[in-house]
Amino acid sequence: MFLSACRFCIDRIDDLVYTLLRARFLMSTRTVLYKNNHNILDDTRENSILKRLGSGPLDKVFVKELWTIIFSHSKHLQHVFLITRKQSAQ
């Protein structure tokens, strides 16, 4: 009973993490339009996020690896979004 209750909670947390990642990626595609239209290139943003999150109780190496994957996927989605938008405008 205890194990199944813990697993149920873990599954709900996984669902929340998934939903939050989807929301983050959606916001990422929205911000790329603004950044693109205003020639904004912020090379320090990722480092500031890593610094902020790396100061918490989770292992710093884990945080850096996880967020590096998230940043990479965000950039990929932004690239695809811009290409798709450009193609649909033609």
N, CA, C and O atoms as a Tinker XYZ file with bonds, in Angstrom:
   360  protein
     1  N      0.812000   -1.194000    0.000000    73     2
     2  CA     0.000000    0.000000    0.000000    64     1     3
     3  C      0.861000    1.265000    0.000000    63     2     4     5
     4  O      0.607000    2.192000   -0.769000    81     3
     5  N      1.873000    1.300000    0.858000    73     3     6
     6  CA     2.750000    2.469000    0.935000    64     5     7
     7  C      3.467000    2.699000   -0.389000    63     6     8     9
     8  O      3.531000    3.829000   -0.872000    81     7
     9  N      4.010000    1.627000   -0.982000    73     7    10
    10  CA     4.742000    1.746000   -2.238000    64     9    11
    11  C      3.842000    2.258000   -3.351000    63    10    12    13
    12  O      4.246000    3.130000   -4.121000    81    11
    13  N      2.640000    1.734000   -3.446000    73    11    14
    14  CA     1.739000    2.188000   -4.515000    64    13    15
    15  C      1.334000    3.644000   -4.299000    63    14    16    17
    16  O      1.148000    4.378000   -5.269000    81    15
    17  N      1.193000    4.073000   -3.048000    73    15    18
    18  CA     0.862000    5.477000   -2.771000    64    17    19
    19  C      2.027000    6.383000   -3.173000    63    18    20    21
    20  O      1.818000    7.449000   -3.752000    81    19
    21  N      3.249000    5.957000   -2.866000    73    19    22
    22  CA     4.432000    6.731000   -3.259000    64    21    23
    23  C      4.541000    6.811000   -4.776000    63    22    24    25
    24  O      4.824000    7.871000   -5.335000    81    23
    25  N      4.315000    5.691000   -5.428000    73    23    26
    26  CA     4.393000    5.675000   -6.900000    64    25    27
    27  C      3.306000    6.545000   -7.513000    63    26    28    29
    28  O      3.540000    7.208000   -8.524000    81    27
    29  N      2.132000    6.551000   -6.918000    73    27    30
    30  CA     1.056000    7.409000   -7.399000    64    29    31
    31  C      1.494000    8.875000   -7.313000    63    30    32    33
    32  O      1.303000    9.643000   -8.256000    81    31
    33  N      2.080000    9.252000   -6.178000    73    31    34
    34  CA     2.560000   10.630000   -6.009000    64    33    35
    35  C      3.655000   10.957000   -7.016000    63    34    36    37
    36  O      3.654000   12.038000   -7.606000    81    35
    37  N      4.577000   10.043000   -7.215000    73    35    38
    38  CA     5.650000   10.253000   -8.189000    64    37    39
    39  C      5.076000   10.436000   -9.589000    63    38    40    41
    40  O      5.532000   11.299000  -10.339000    81    39
    41  N      4.087000    9.637000   -9.943000    73    39    42
    42  CA     3.453000    9.769000  -11.256000    64    41    43
    43  C      2.795000   11.136000  -11.421000    63    42    44    45
    44  O      2.877000   11.732000  -12.495000    81    43
    45  N      2.145000   11.637000  -10.375000    73    43    46
    46  CA     1.520000   12.966000  -10.453000    64    45    47
    47  C      2.597000   14.043000  -10.594000    63    46    48    49
    48  O      2.426000   14.991000  -11.361000    81    47
    49  N      3.691000   13.906000   -9.871000    73    47    50
    50  CA     4.797000   14.863000   -9.992000    64    49    51
    51  C      5.381000   14.818000  -11.396000    63    50    52    53
    52  O      5.670000   15.861000  -11.982000    81    51
    53  N      5.556000   13.611000  -11.943000    73    51    54
    54  CA     6.049000   13.481000  -13.322000    64    53    55
    55  C      5.117000   14.184000  -14.297000    63    54    56    57
    56  O      5.573000   14.847000  -15.228000    81    55
    57  N      3.812000   14.041000  -14.086000    73    55    58
    58  CA     2.840000   14.718000  -14.945000    64    57    59
    59  C      3.000000   16.234000  -14.856000    63    58    60    61
    60  O      2.924000   16.931000  -15.868000    81    59
    61  N      3.222000   16.738000  -13.650000    73    59    62
    62  CA     3.421000   18.182000  -13.468000    64    61    63
    63  C      4.708000   18.655000  -14.133000    63    62    64    65
    64  O      4.723000   19.694000  -14.794000    81    63
    65  N      5.772000   17.905000  -13.963000    73    63    66
    66  CA     7.047000   18.260000  -14.605000    64    65    67
    67  C      6.871000   18.308000  -16.112000    63    66    68    69
    68  O      7.334000   19.242000  -16.766000    81    67
    69  N      6.202000   17.304000  -16.667000    73    67    70
    70  CA     5.947000   17.248000  -18.108000    64    69    71
    71  C      5.145000   18.471000  -18.568000    63    70    72    73
    72  O      5.483000   19.101000  -19.571000    81    71
    73  N      4.093000   18.797000  -17.833000    73    71    74
    74  CA     3.252000   19.941000  -18.177000    64    73    75
    75  C      4.039000   21.242000  -18.097000    63    74    76    77
    76  O      3.893000   22.114000  -18.954000    81    75
    77  N      4.868000   21.375000  -17.075000    73    75    78
    78  CA     5.683000   22.581000  -16.931000    64    77    79
    79  C      6.730000   22.694000  -18.036000    63    78    80    81
    80  O      7.001000   23.790000  -18.527000    81    79
    81  N      7.315000   21.573000  -18.425000    73    79    82
    82  CA     8.279000   21.611000  -19.536000    64    81    83
    83  C      7.594000   22.029000  -20.833000    63    82    84    85
    84  O      8.143000   22.819000  -21.601000    81    83
    85  N      6.399000   21.501000  -21.079000    73    83    86
    86  CA     5.658000   21.906000  -22.278000    64    85    87
    87  C      5.386000   23.405000  -22.257000    63    86    88    89
    88  O      5.514000   24.074000  -23.282000    81    87
    89  N      5.010000   23.936000  -21.094000    73    87    90
    90  CA     4.752000   25.370000  -20.965000    64    89    91
    91  C      6.035000   26.173000  -21.186000    63    90    92    93
    92  O      6.015000   27.223000  -21.829000    81    91
    93  N      7.139000   25.678000  -20.654000    73    91    94
    94  CA     8.422000   26.360000  -20.832000    64    93    95
    95  C      8.807000   26.408000  -22.301000    63    94    96    97
    96  O      9.256000   27.443000  -22.794000    81    95
    97  N      8.634000   25.291000  -23.004000    73    95    98
    98  CA     8.983000   25.247000  -24.415000    64    97    99
    99  C      8.064000   26.146000  -25.239000    63    98   100   101
   100  O      8.508000   26.759000  -26.210000    81    99
   101  N      6.806000   26.230000  -24.865000    73    99   102
   102  CA     5.882000   27.138000  -25.554000    64   101   103
   103  C      6.325000   28.587000  -25.366000    63   102   104   105
   104  O      6.351000   29.358000  -26.325000    81   103
   105  N      6.671000   28.957000  -24.145000    73   103   106
   106  CA     7.140000   30.321000  -23.897000    64   105   107
   107  C      8.440000   30.589000  -24.648000    63   106   108   109
   108  O      8.681000   31.709000  -25.099000    81   107
   109  N      9.262000   29.578000  -24.780000    73   107   110
   110  CA    10.517000   29.717000  -25.513000    64   109   111
   111  C     10.262000   30.083000  -26.973000    63   110   112   113
   112  O     10.951000   30.934000  -27.533000    81   111
   113  N      9.269000   29.438000  -27.585000    73   111   114
   114  CA     8.969000   29.759000  -28.984000    64   113   115
   115  C      8.344000   31.148000  -29.108000    63   114   116   117
   116  O      8.488000   31.809000  -30.136000    81   115
   117  N      7.660000   31.579000  -28.073000    73   115   118
   118  CA     7.090000   32.934000  -28.110000    64   117   119
   119  C      8.175000   33.997000  -27.955000    63   118   120   121
   120  O      8.140000   35.029000  -28.625000    81   119
   121  N      9.122000   33.747000  -27.085000    73   119   122
   122  CA    10.158000   34.754000  -26.862000    64   121   123
   123  C     11.099000   34.888000  -28.053000    63   122   124   125
   124  O     11.677000   35.953000  -28.266000    81   123
   125  N     11.259000   33.821000  -28.832000    73   123   126
   126  CA    12.189000   33.901000  -29.956000    64   125   127
   127  C     11.709000   34.912000  -30.991000    63   126   128   129
   128  O     12.532000   35.549000  -31.649000    81   127
   129  N     10.414000   35.073000  -31.148000    73   127   130
   130  CA     9.902000   36.084000  -32.083000    64   129   131
   131  C     10.315000   37.480000  -31.627000    63   130   132   133
   132  O     10.794000   38.285000  -32.426000    81   131
   133  N     10.130000   37.757000  -30.358000    73   131   134
   134  CA    10.511000   39.071000  -29.829000    64   133   135
   135  C     12.011000   39.289000  -29.963000    63   134   136   137
   136  O     12.454000   40.338000  -30.431000    81   135
   137  N     12.787000   38.296000  -29.551000    73   135   138
   138  CA    14.247000   38.421000  -29.632000    64   137   139
   139  C     14.689000   38.612000  -31.081000    63   138   140   141
   140  O     15.586000   39.408000  -31.361000    81   139
   141  N     14.070000   37.895000  -31.981000    73   139   142
   142  CA    14.423000   37.977000  -33.394000    64   141   143
   143  C     14.066000   39.345000  -33.972000    63   142   144   145
   144  O     14.841000   39.922000  -34.735000    81   143
   145  N     12.907000   39.856000  -33.610000    73   143   146
   146  CA    12.448000   41.150000  -34.130000    64   145   147
   147  C     13.218000   42.326000  -33.547000    63   146   148   149
   148  O     13.256000   43.399000  -34.150000    81   147
   149  N     13.832000   42.139000  -32.385000    73   147   150
   150  CA    14.540000   43.233000  -31.719000    64   149   151
   151  C     16.051000   42.991000  -31.641000    63   150   152   153
   152  O     16.755000   43.656000  -30.881000    81   151
   153  N     16.533000   42.044000  -32.427000    73   151   154
   154  CA    17.971000   41.722000  -32.469000    64   153   155
   155  C     18.581000   41.524000  -31.083000    63   154   156   157
   156  O     19.637000   42.077000  -30.773000    81   155
   157  N     17.912000   40.736000  -30.262000    73   155   158
   158  CA    18.388000   40.471000  -28.903000    64   157   159
   159  C     19.099000   39.125000  -28.876000    63   158   160   161
   160  O     18.536000   38.101000  -29.262000    81   159
   161  N     20.326000   39.146000  -28.421000    73   159   162
   162  CA    21.098000   37.931000  -28.203000    64   161   163
   163  C     21.645000   38.007000  -26.780000    63   162   164   165
   164  O     22.549000   38.791000  -26.492000    81   163
   165  N     21.094000   37.194000  -25.906000    73   163   166
   166  CA    21.473000   37.237000  -24.492000    64   165   167
   167  C     22.300000   36.013000  -24.146000    63   166   168   169
   168  O     21.762000   34.962000  -23.799000    81   167
   169  N     23.610000   36.162000  -24.244000    73   167   170
   170  CA    24.517000   35.045000  -23.968000    64   169   171
   171  C     24.634000   34.732000  -22.479000    63   170   172   173
   172  O     25.146000   33.675000  -22.109000    81   171
   173  N     24.173000   35.623000  -21.636000    73   171   174
   174  CA    24.340000   35.427000  -20.194000    64   173   175
   175  C     23.129000   34.770000  -19.532000    63   174   176   177
   176  O     23.218000   34.342000  -18.381000    81   175
   177  N     22.022000   34.684000  -20.225000    73   175   178
   178  CA    20.777000   34.177000  -19.623000    64   177   179
   179  C     20.936000   32.753000  -19.105000    63   178   180   181
   180  O     20.572000   32.468000  -17.964000    81   179
   181  N     21.473000   31.858000  -19.926000    73   179   182
   182  CA    21.608000   30.469000  -19.497000    64   181   183
   183  C     22.495000   30.351000  -18.265000    63   182   184   185
   184  O     22.177000   29.609000  -17.336000    81   183
   185  N     23.597000   31.076000  -18.255000    73   183   186
   186  CA    24.487000   31.035000  -17.093000    64   185   187
   187  C     23.817000   31.561000  -15.840000    63   186   188   189
   188  O     24.034000   31.030000  -14.750000    81   187
   189  N     23.006000   32.598000  -15.980000    73   187   190
   190  CA    22.320000   33.134000  -14.798000    64   189   191
   191  C     21.285000   32.140000  -14.275000    63   190   192   193
   192  O     21.085000   32.032000  -13.065000    81   191
   193  N     20.630000   31.419000  -15.176000    73   191   194
   194  CA    19.674000   30.387000  -14.755000    64   193   195
   195  C     20.406000   29.261000  -14.039000    63   194   196   197
   196  O     19.976000   28.800000  -12.981000    81   195
   197  N     21.525000   28.819000  -14.628000    73   195   198
   198  CA    22.301000   27.745000  -13.996000    64   197   199
   199  C     22.827000   28.170000  -12.629000    63   198   200   201
   200  O     22.846000   27.373000  -11.692000    81   199
   201  N     23.244000   29.400000  -12.519000    73   199   202
   202  CA    23.741000   29.899000  -11.235000    64   201   203
   203  C     22.622000   29.930000  -10.201000    63   202   204   205
   204  O     22.814000   29.515000   -9.058000    81   203
   205  N     21.459000   30.420000  -10.605000    73   203   206
   206  CA    20.316000   30.503000   -9.693000    64   205   207
   207  C     19.864000   29.122000   -9.240000    63   206   208   209
   208  O     19.657000   28.893000   -8.048000    81   207
   209  N     19.712000   28.199000  -10.189000    73   207   210
   210  CA    19.230000   26.865000   -9.847000    64   209   211
   211  C     20.309000   26.007000   -9.200000    63   210   212   213
   212  O     20.013000   25.124000   -8.396000    81   211
   213  N     21.556000   26.273000   -9.553000    73   211   214
   214  CA    22.659000   25.507000   -8.993000    64   213   215
   215  C     22.968000   25.836000   -7.547000    63   214   216   217
   216  O     23.750000   25.139000   -6.901000    81   215
   217  N     22.360000   26.893000   -7.036000    73   215   218
   218  CA    22.611000   27.264000   -5.647000    64   217   219
   219  C     21.630000   26.586000   -4.693000    63   218   220   221
   220  O     21.679000   26.805000   -3.483000    81   219
   221  N     20.740000   25.764000   -5.243000    73   219   222
   222  CA    19.758000   25.069000   -4.413000    64   221   223
   223  C     20.278000   23.743000   -3.886000    63   222   224   225
   224  O     21.470000   23.453000   -3.982000    81   223
   225  N     19.383000   22.942000   -3.330000    73   223   226
   226  CA    19.800000   21.691000   -2.680000    64   225   227
   227  C     20.136000   20.547000   -3.641000    63   226   228   229
   228  O     20.736000   19.558000   -3.221000    81   227
   229  N     19.765000   20.658000   -4.916000    73   227   230
   230  CA    20.082000   19.584000   -5.868000    64   229   231
   231  C     21.547000   19.645000   -6.270000    63   230   232   233
   232  O     22.171000   20.705000   -6.225000    81   231
   233  N     22.080000   18.515000   -6.657000    73   231   234
   234  CA    23.468000   18.421000   -7.106000    64   233   235
   235  C     23.705000   19.351000   -8.290000    63   234   236   237
   236  O     22.951000   19.323000   -9.263000    81   235
   237  N     24.741000   20.169000   -8.215000    73   235   238
   238  CA    25.027000   21.171000   -9.250000    64   237   239
   239  C     25.295000   20.538000  -10.612000    63   238   240   241
   240  O     24.874000   21.075000  -11.637000    81   239
   241  N     25.984000   19.416000  -10.632000    73   239   242
   242  CA    26.279000   18.740000  -11.900000    64   241   243
   243  C     24.983000   18.253000  -12.535000    63   242   244   245
   244  O     24.786000   18.397000  -13.742000    81   243
   245  N     24.103000   17.679000  -11.726000    73   243   246
   246  CA    22.810000   17.215000  -12.230000    64   245   247
   247  C     22.008000   18.374000  -12.803000    63   246   248   249
   248  O     21.450000   18.270000  -13.895000    81   247
   249  N     21.950000   19.478000  -12.065000    73   247   250
   250  CA    21.193000   20.654000  -12.519000    64   249   251
   251  C     21.751000   21.151000  -13.846000    63   250   252   253
   252  O     20.992000   21.448000  -14.768000    81   251
   253  N     23.069000   21.242000  -13.945000    73   251   254
   254  CA    23.681000   21.732000  -15.185000    64   253   255
   255  C     23.385000   20.790000  -16.350000    63   254   256   257
   256  O     23.049000   21.252000  -17.441000    81   255
   257  N     23.503000   19.493000  -16.140000    73   255   258
   258  CA    23.225000   18.529000  -17.212000    64   257   259
   259  C     21.763000   18.593000  -17.653000    63   258   260   261
   260  O     21.469000   18.611000  -18.848000    81   259
   261  N     20.853000   18.627000  -16.683000    73   259   262
   262  CA    19.428000   18.657000  -17.011000    64   261   263
   263  C     19.060000   19.926000  -17.758000    63   262   264   265
   264  O     18.386000   19.876000  -18.787000    81   263
   265  N     19.506000   21.072000  -17.235000    73   263   266
   266  CA    19.129000   22.323000  -17.886000    64   265   267
   267  C     19.861000   22.516000  -19.209000    63   266   268   269
   268  O     19.343000   23.210000  -20.084000    81   267
   269  N     21.006000   21.950000  -19.385000    73   267   270
   270  CA    21.672000   22.002000  -20.688000    64   269   271
   271  C     20.826000   21.280000  -21.734000    63   270   272   273
   272  O     20.719000   21.734000  -22.873000    81   271
   273  N     20.232000   20.169000  -21.350000    73   271   274
   274  CA    19.326000   19.448000  -22.257000    64   273   275
   275  C     18.094000   20.307000  -22.542000    63   274   276   277
   276  O     17.655000   20.402000  -23.688000    81   275
   277  N     17.545000   20.921000  -21.520000    73   275   278
   278  CA    16.363000   21.771000  -21.698000    64   277   279
   279  C     16.691000   22.960000  -22.594000    63   278   280   281
   280  O     15.917000   23.285000  -23.494000    81   279
   281  N     17.822000   23.608000  -22.361000    73   279   282
   282  CA    18.232000   24.730000  -23.216000    64   281   283
   283  C     18.401000   24.284000  -24.664000    63   282   284   285
   284  O     17.964000   24.969000  -25.588000    81   283
   285  N     19.026000   23.152000  -24.849000    73   283   286
   286  CA    19.269000   22.635000  -26.193000    64   285   287
   287  C     17.954000   22.367000  -26.917000    63   286   288   289
   288  O     17.803000   22.713000  -28.089000    81   287
   289  N     17.015000   21.757000  -26.225000    73   287   290
   290  CA    15.727000   21.462000  -26.862000    64   289   291
   291  C     14.953000   22.758000  -27.137000    63   290   292   293
   292  O     14.278000   22.876000  -28.159000    81   291
   293  N     15.054000   23.712000  -26.236000    73   291   294
   294  CA    14.401000   25.011000  -26.464000    64   293   295
   295  C     14.945000   25.679000  -27.728000    63   294   296   297
   296  O     14.182000   26.191000  -28.546000    81   295
   297  N     16.256000   25.667000  -27.875000    73   295   298
   298  CA    16.870000   26.256000  -29.070000    64   297   299
   299  C     16.435000   25.529000  -30.335000    63   298   300   301
   300  O     16.179000   26.156000  -31.363000    81   299
   301  N     16.353000   24.207000  -30.256000    73   299   302
   302  CA    15.894000   23.425000  -31.398000    64   301   303
   303  C     14.455000   23.819000  -31.765000    63   302   304   305
   304  O     14.152000   24.049000  -32.936000    81   303
   305  N     13.577000   23.895000  -30.769000    73   303   306
   306  CA    12.189000   24.276000  -31.026000    64   305   307
   307  C     12.091000   25.691000  -31.578000    63   306   308   309
   308  O     11.274000   25.959000  -32.459000    81   307
   309  N     12.917000   26.597000  -31.068000    73   307   310
   310  CA    12.926000   27.963000  -31.583000    64   309   311
   311  C     13.339000   27.990000  -33.051000    63   310   312   313
   312  O     12.737000   28.689000  -33.866000    81   311
   313  N     14.368000   27.223000  -33.372000    73   311   314
   314  CA    14.844000   27.148000  -34.751000    64   313   315
   315  C     13.748000   26.611000  -35.672000    63   314   316   317
   316  O     13.472000   27.192000  -36.721000    81   315
   317  N     13.137000   25.519000  -35.281000    73   315   318
   318  CA    12.056000   24.919000  -36.079000    64   317   319
   319  C     10.893000   25.905000  -36.208000    63   318   320   321
   320  O     10.311000   26.044000  -37.285000    81   319
   321  N     10.559000   26.579000  -35.127000    73   319   322
   322  CA     9.462000   27.547000  -35.133000    64   321   323
   323  C      9.742000   28.670000  -36.128000    63   322   324   325
   324  O      8.861000   29.042000  -36.904000    81   323
   325  N     10.944000   29.206000  -36.112000    73   323   326
   326  CA    11.292000   30.293000  -37.026000    64   325   327
   327  C     11.277000   29.842000  -38.468000    63   326   328   329
   328  O     10.792000   30.567000  -39.337000    81   327
   329  N     11.797000   28.659000  -38.740000    73   327   330
   330  CA    11.808000   28.130000  -40.107000    64   329   331
   331  C     10.373000   27.920000  -40.592000    63   330   332   333
   332  O     10.026000   28.312000  -41.706000    81   331
   333  N      9.553000   27.307000  -39.762000    73   331   334
   334  CA     8.152000   27.048000  -40.134000    64   333   335
   335  C      7.413000   28.347000  -40.377000    63   334   336   337
   336  O      6.646000   28.464000  -41.332000    81   335
   337  N      7.645000   29.322000  -39.513000    73   335   338
   338  CA     6.990000   30.618000  -39.668000    64   337   339
   339  C      7.434000   31.310000  -40.954000    63   338   340   341
   340  O      6.622000   31.904000  -41.664000    81   339
   341  N      8.720000   31.229000  -41.242000    73   339   342
   342  CA     9.253000   31.845000  -42.456000    64   341   343
   343  C      8.680000   31.172000  -43.702000    63   342   344   345
   344  O      8.324000   31.847000  -44.669000    81   343
   345  N      8.593000   29.853000  -43.677000    73   343   346
   346  CA     8.064000   29.113000  -44.833000    64   345   347
   347  C      6.578000   29.411000  -45.040000    63   346   348   349
   348  O      6.123000   29.531000  -46.178000    81   347
   349  N      5.834000   29.530000  -43.965000    73   347   350
   350  CA     4.397000   29.795000  -44.118000    64   349   351
   351  C      4.127000   31.233000  -44.584000    63   350   352   353
   352  O      3.065000   31.525000  -45.134000    81   351
   353  N      5.093000   32.118000  -44.360000    73   351   354
   354  CA     4.934000   33.513000  -44.800000    64   353   355
   355  C      5.212000   33.668000  -46.296000    63   354   356   357
   356  O      4.817000   34.664000  -46.903000    81   355
   357  N      5.887000   32.688000  -46.886000    73   355   358
   358  CA     6.248000   32.793000  -48.299000    64   357   359
   359  C      5.121000   32.378000  -49.205000    63   358   360
   360  O      5.267000   32.410000  -50.427000    81   359
